[in-house]
Amino acid sequence: MDVLDALDSRFSCRAFRPDAVPERVVRDILRAASRAPSGGNLQPWHVHALTGEPLARLVEAVRERMAEMPRGEPGEYRVYPPDLKEPYAWRRFKAGEDLYATIGVAREDKAARGRQFRRNFELFGAPVGLFVYLDRTMGPPQWADCGMFLQSVMLAARAHGLHSCAQEAWAQWHSLVGGHLSPPPEHMLFCAIALGHMDAAAPVNRLRTERAAVDDFTRFSGFGEADRG
Ligand SMILES: Cc1cc2nc3c(=O)[nH]c(=O)nc-3n(C[C@H](O)[C@H](O)[C@H](O)COP(=O)(O)O)c2cc1C
């Protein structure tokens, strides 16, 4: 698959078919993604790849704990800045509204929104969960490196006909996840990636989020009039 097709066809898939993904494929994806660049070639990412029983046990454990702690554990990092400013606040709001619109959930229907959010902790039905950790000593540049690794995983997944969804939501269960995966104490959970075959019939998978135009986030200088695309 051409890299532009992979970029174009990747989206956050939120309903998967249960079909298994063989370890060989997961390894191929991770090997390809490990070519992602990182400052000083630190390669600061650490991955736990789960499927089958271990994943089912983790999903079940979160389901049980959610009954007592609906908001999860206190986070180890802030997902968004405290007062998200514009235009970011609007984009976040719009992505949420558009997501709930695909499944016909109204803004005021908090119960249905909660149900959809909790699907995060079933990995939206994906057969594989990749849990991505960073060493706690790492700073913003290495978190950015890790982001490149995540995108590389998600693009490599497309080359195998698979879809994915990055999931920061899992960070709200970092201790519980840690209890199942036993990472070294210096590792901190950034997010998970749900990986598998898309359920093409699921309405939630119709969502294609909007993007700002190139001219909204780029200032061009020194290019000739003639080569403008
Ligand atoms: C690091 C990261 C964490 C994310 N966490 C979640 C999550 O916990 N749950 C979820 O449904 N989507 C999550 N997303 C998906 C974003 O909402 C999504 O990428 C964004 O709305 C753009 O849509 P698209 O991926 O379909 O292009 C995450 C994306 C990234 C990159």
The ligand as a Gaussian input file, in Angstrom:
#p B3LYP/6-31G(d) Opt

LIG

0 1
 C       -2.431000       9.568000      21.334000
 C       -3.884000       9.448000      20.975000
 C       -4.782000       9.036000      21.924000
 C       -6.144000       8.871000      21.604000
 N       -7.006000       8.401000      22.567000
 C       -8.276000       8.075000      22.217000
 C       -9.139000       7.415000      23.142000
 O       -8.780000       7.168000      24.289000
 N      -10.356000       7.034000      22.709000
 C      -10.800000       7.286000      21.437000
 O      -11.927000       6.906000      21.109000
 N      -10.007000       7.939000      20.544000
 C       -8.757000       8.322000      20.895000
 N       -7.912000       8.909000      19.983000
 C       -8.397000       9.159000      18.622000
 C       -8.617000      10.643000      18.337000
 O       -9.834000      11.050000      18.892000
 C       -8.603000      10.806000      16.821000
 O       -7.305000      10.508000      16.345000
 C       -8.979000      12.199000      16.341000
 O      -10.299000      12.538000      16.703000
 C       -8.842000      12.301000      14.809000
 O       -9.658000      11.336000      14.185000
 P       -9.084000      10.174000      13.273000
 O       -8.043000       9.418000      14.046000
 O      -10.278000       9.302000      12.959000
 O       -8.486000      10.789000      12.055000
 C       -6.587000       9.138000      20.296000
 C       -5.652000       9.576000      19.345000
 C       -4.329000       9.729000      19.679000
 C       -3.349000      10.174000      18.607000

